[in-house]
Amino acid sequence: MKKNLSSKESMAVGLLISILTDHTEANPIKAKQLLVELNDQIHIPNFVTDSKLRGYCNYLRSNAILPVISGSQGYFVTKDPDIILKQIKSLINRADAIDNCAEGLKIFYK
């Protein structure tokens, strides 16, 4: 499901791709450093926030643009099917947990 990006968002996503493709499992980049690099290159202080970074990475994944992996070690790109499968399972587990939270909250919405 492609989202229409503004020109600034498209620029940020393009820069994100160029930065992430330099990072593998052996040299992941932490979110904080990724934000510094993106915002420095965009020349708009704090244009890319933590939330926007996650959204851009999700955009790259959900549109099969780039196999972005994220975890406690940071962000990186891989073509290793085992690592990609592990990320898929992690995303599915997180989605299930969010669904469970929503179901629990429904009790209070009456």
N, C-alpha and C positions, 0 to 999 in steps of 0.2 A: 504494500500500500504506500505509494509514493505521496509524500506531502510536498506541497509547493513551498519552496524555500525563497525567502527574500534574497536580493542580490548580496547583502552582507552575510546572510546565513550560508549562501552558496559558497562565498569566498571562505568563510570559516571552515566549512566542511572540506573544501579543497585543500586548505592548509592542514587540517586535521589528517587527511589521507596522507599527505606528503610527510608529515611528522611520524605518524604511526607506522608507515611502511619501513621506517628505519629501525623499528623496535621489534625484537623477537622475544621468544620465551627466555633467552639468555640475557637480554637487556631490556626488560620492560620499563616503561616510563610511568612514574607516579602521577596522579591526577593534578597535584599542585604544580609540578614542573610543566606538565602539558598545558595547563591554563596559562602559566607565565609565558611559555613559548608562543601559544596561539595569540594571546592578547598583545604581546610585543610585536608580532608580525602584522596583526590587523591594525595596529596603531589607534585602537579605541580602548582605553582602560576599562577593564572589567566587562567587556562586551560578552565574552564567553564566561559564563558562571559554571559552578559545579553542575547545576541542574541542566543547563544547556549542553554541557559536555556529554552528560549521560544521554540526553535526547539525540544529539548528533551521532553518538556511537550506536544507539538503537536504530536510528535512521539508516546508518551504513549496514547494520546487520539485517534489518527487516526487509531491506530492498536488495539484499544480496550483492552489495557493492564491495564490501571488504569484510573478511572474517576477523572481526575485532574480538579479542579475548580480554576479559577484565577480571581482576581478583585482588587479593590482598597485596600481591606483589606489584600491581600496576596494570597498565594497558600494553598490549602488544598484538601483532598480527601473526597468524600462522596458517599453514595449509595442512598441518598434521591432523589427520582425521580423528585420532584418539583425543587430542586436546580439544578439538571442535566439539566432539561428542560430549566430553566432560562439561563444556560450557553450555551446551544445549540442555543437558540434564540439570545443571544448576539453575538455568533460567526457568525451566519447567517447574522445579521445586519452589522457586521464589514466587512464580505465578500462582501455584497451588496455595501457598501460604497466604498470599494476598486475597485470593478467593475465599479462603476459610475465614479471614478477618472480616470480610464484607458480609459473609453469611452470619457470623456472630453478632455484628452490629445491627442486622435486620431486626433482631429481637427488641431493640430499643427504639425502632422506628415504627411506631404504631399509633 
